[in-house]
Amino acid sequence: MNNSQSQQKVNPIVMNYSQLEKTLLPYCYGKRILIQAIKDIWASATPMPNSSSIRIIMPKHFYDFINIAVQENG
């Protein structure tokens, strides 16, 4: 990755829990630590002002999940 790619801005993602789970669950392979990571991402996400069922998820949370998934799944 070159310097310009690493500095690209990645916007937060707005989604509900079902969408988050649908996106990340295929990478869990039934491993509890990864399933718990999905719940942790949701718990740390910022609720939308007009809806508690939709949250703003920062890209860092996805990067952290990917790192854990790579460690767990090889």
For each residue, the residues with C-beta under 8 A, 3 or more apart:
1: 5 6
2: 5 6
3: 6 7
4: 7 8
5: 1 2 8
6: 1 2 3
7: 3 4
8: 4 5
9:
10: 59
11: 59
12: 56 57 58 59
13: 56 57 59 62
14: 48 54 55 56 57
15: 19 20 23 54 55 57
16: 19 20 53 54 55
17: 20 21 42 53 55
18: 21 22
19: 15 16 22 23
20: 15 16 17 23 24 38 41 42 57
21: 17 18 24 25 38
22: 18 19 25
23: 15 19 20
24: 20 21 27 28 34 37 38 41 65
25: 21 22 28 35 38
26:
27: 24 34 65 66 69 73
28: 24 25 31 34 35 38 69
29: 34 72 73
30: 35
31: 28 34 35 72 73
32: 35 36
33: 36 37 68 72
34: 24 27 28 29 31 37 38 65 68 69 72
35: 25 28 30 31 32 38 39
36: 32 33 39 40
37: 24 33 34 40 41 64 65 68
38: 20 21 24 25 28 34 35 41 42 65
39: 35 36 42 43
40: 36 37 43 44
41: 20 24 37 38 44 45 57 61 62 65
42: 17 20 38 39 45 55
43: 39 40
44: 40 41 61
45: 41 42 55 56 57 58 61
46: 55 56
47: 51 52 54 55 56
48: 14 51 52 54 55 56
49:
50:
51: 47 48 54
52: 47 48
53: 16 17
54: 14 15 16 47 48 51
55: 14 15 16 17 42 45 46 47 48
56: 12 13 14 45 46 47 48
57: 12 13 14 15 20 41 45 61 62
58: 12 45 61
59: 10 11 12 13 62 63
60: 63 64
61: 41 44 45 57 58 64 65
62: 13 41 57 59 65 66
63: 59 60 66 67
64: 37 60 61 67 68
65: 24 27 34 37 38 41 61 62 68 69
66: 27 62 63 69 70
67: 63 64 70 71
68: 33 34 37 64 65 71 72
69: 27 28 34 65 66 72 73
70: 66 67 73 74
71: 67 68
72: 29 31 33 34 68 69
73: 27 29 31 69 70
74: 70
